[in-house]
Amino acid sequence: MSDTKKKLAVIVRDRQGEALRMSLGLVLADDEVTVFNLGAPIERNDDNNLNIESLEMMDCKLFSINQADEGFEQINMQQVPLKLLEYDHVIPY
């Protein structure tokens, strides 16, 4: 395995719970993970809340196009393409 950390962007769209859970799993691989919510506001339930809290504790960046997503940095759709160029891999969910 390579000693170089990869920069991974996870795009949340339809399958929010799976995307957040997978993002948390990717952090365990010791890569830099950033979550971009480009769909509806994140549904607040026990599982999603726990995953978001865990991602925050792991110093993951969280971006959202929705003002309703507390704890996420606001981003607009025009900023997304330039931001994604910074990443080694982009994983849509």
ZISULRA-V259703 format. One record per residue. N is the residue number from 1. RES is the residue in one small letter. PSI is psi as a letter, one per 20 degrees, with the letter a starting at -180 (999 if undefined). Layout:
N/RES/PSI
N/RES/PSI
//
This chain:
1/m/q
2/s/q
3/d/i
4/t/p
5/k/p
6/k/q
7/k/o
8/l/p
9/a/p
10/v/p
11/i/o
12/v/p
13/r/e
14/d/g
15/r/m
16/q/g
17/g/g
18/e/g
19/a/g
20/l/g
21/r/g
22/m/h
23/s/g
24/l/h
25/g/h
26/l/h
27/v/h
28/l/i
29/a/j
30/d/k
31/d/r
32/e/o
33/v/p
34/t/p
35/v/p
36/f/o
37/n/o
38/l/j
39/g/b
40/a/r
41/p/q
42/i/p
43/e/p
44/r/o
45/n/r
46/d/g
47/d/g
48/n/g
49/n/g
50/l/g
51/n/g
52/i/g
53/e/g
54/s/g
55/l/g
56/e/g
57/m/h
58/m/j
59/d/k
60/c/q
61/k/q
62/l/p
63/f/q
64/s/q
65/i/i
66/n/p
67/q/h
68/a/i
69/d/n
70/e/p
71/g/i
72/f/q
73/e/p
74/q/p
75/i/q
76/n/r
77/m/h
78/q/h
79/q/h
80/v/g
81/p/g
82/l/h
83/k/g
84/l/h
85/l/i
86/e/i
87/y/q
88/d/h
89/h/q
90/v/p
91/i/o
92/p/p
93/y/999
//
